Amino acid sequence: MVIKVFLASSSGSTAIKKKQQDVVGFLEALRVEYDPLDIACNEENRMWMRQNVPEEKKPANGIPLPPQIFNEESYCGDYDTFFDAKEDNSVFAFLGLPPPPGSKQAHAEEEEQEEEELRQLEVDSCDVFLYQPLAFLSLFCPFSIPHPFPPPCKLFSFILRIKS
């Protein structure tokens, strides 16, 4: 996956230059591979960027300003959404990349997966514990106890038929 960052090499706006430097510097610090694509010198890059930024993300005048960030053909966001992801420590998710091994995000995802596995084990074991007492009670009860679970074996099924 290639991250594409659309930049303007000759921008008259210092705010745009600072935003571009912030994005590029942060990606380099994280060692994320990216392609800087200049929209000031290359008309094809400019047109591609403008066509592929979603309508709801375009400013009121309809012309998106750099920096704009894409993962291959998929739009990630502009500087403001990048900044928000940076503040939330979710830049890799923002870019659509897996977190690097050993990072906080990778560790958090591993913990989340382990918790989900534990929850599933708890649910499975609860089913067993809920089922067994009902089966035990229906063996010794003088009247038939309807229950929502199927009999655990043929013997239990036989006992239920005799009581009925």
N, C-alpha and C positions, 0 to 999 in steps of 0.2 A: 504494500500500500504506500502510495506516495502522497505526501501532504503538499498541496499547492498553496502558496501564499502569493496573492496578487498585490504587487507594490507599484508605486510610482517613483521612478528614480529621480525625476526632476519635478518635484512638487514645490509650489511656492508657499505652501502652508506648513508652518513649523509644527502645528498640532498633528498633522498627518505624518510628518517625518518622525516625530516622537513616538507615535502609535506604532508605526512600522518598525522602528528600532526596538521597541519594547517586545513586540511579537517575535521578531527574528532573534533577538538576544535570549529570550526565554526558551525558544525552541532549541537554540544551540546549547544552552545550559543543560537542558534535559537530554541532549544528544538525540533529538528527533530529526530524522532525515526529512528534508523538505526541498521543494523546488521553488526558488524565488522567480516569479514571472512578472516582468516589467510591463505595465500597461501604458507607460508614457512613450516608449519607443516601439512597441509592437501592437499594431491595430488589431490583429487576430486575438491576442490575449485580452485586450480591452473589450472586444465584442463578446468573446466567450464568457468573460466574467459577468458582464452586464446581462447576458441572456440566461445565465445559470443561477443568479441570485434570485431566490423566491420573491414573488411580488409583495408578500406581507413583510419582507425584510428590507425592502427598498425604501429610501427616504421619500419625503413628499414630492421632491422634484423628479423622482424616478431613476436617478443616476447614483448607483452605489459608489461610495468612496473607498479607496484602499485604506488599510489592508482588509482583504477578504480572504477567507480561509476555506479550502476544500480538501476533502479526502478523496482522491481520484476525481470522480464526477459528483460526489455527494457533498452538498453544502454543509459546512460546519458552522460558520458564523462570521461576524465582523469583529472589530476590535472590542466593542462593548461586551459581547457574549464571551469572547476570549478572556477578557479581564474578569468577568464574573466566574468563569470556570477556574481561572488562576486563583482567585480568592477562596473558592470552595475546595481547592486541591483536587479538582476533577478534570484536569487538562487532557489526560489520556482518554477519558470517556468523551469529552468534548470533541476530540480529534477522531474518535472512532477507532482508537488503537488499544490493544491490550496493555495493561500496566507492566512495566519492566519487573522481572523477578527480583524479589527482595524489597520492593517499594512498599510504602504504607498501603497504597491502593490494592496491590496484589495480596498483601497480608490480610487486608479487610475482606477481600473477595474469598480467600481461602477460609477465613473464619465463618463467613456467611454460609458458604457451602457446607462446612462441617456442622453448623447449627441446623441447617435444613435436614441433613442426614440424621442428626440426633432427634429432631422433631418427628421425622418419619418413623424412626425406631420406636419412639414413645407411643405414637399412634398405633403402630402394629402391636406393641406389647399391651396397650390398653384394650385392644380388641380381644386378645387372649384372656386377659384378666376379667373382662366383662362377661365373656362367654362361659368360662368355667364355673363361676358361682351359680349361674342360672341352670346349667346342666346338673350340677350337684343337688340343687334344691328340688328340681323336678324328679329326681330319683327317689327321694324320701317323702315327698309330699303325697298325702292320700288322695288328692284331687289333681286334675291336670292343670298345669300352669302354662298358659300360652306364652310363647316368647318369640322374638323376631329372628332368632338365629336357627340355622339348620342343625339337625342332630350331628354330634361329632363322629358317631360310628353307628354301625348296624345294631349293636347291642342296645344302645340308647334309643334308637328308633323302635326297636322291638318292645322295650319297656314302655314307651309312650303309647304304642298301639294297645298294649294290654290294659293300661289304665283307662283308656278312652271308652 
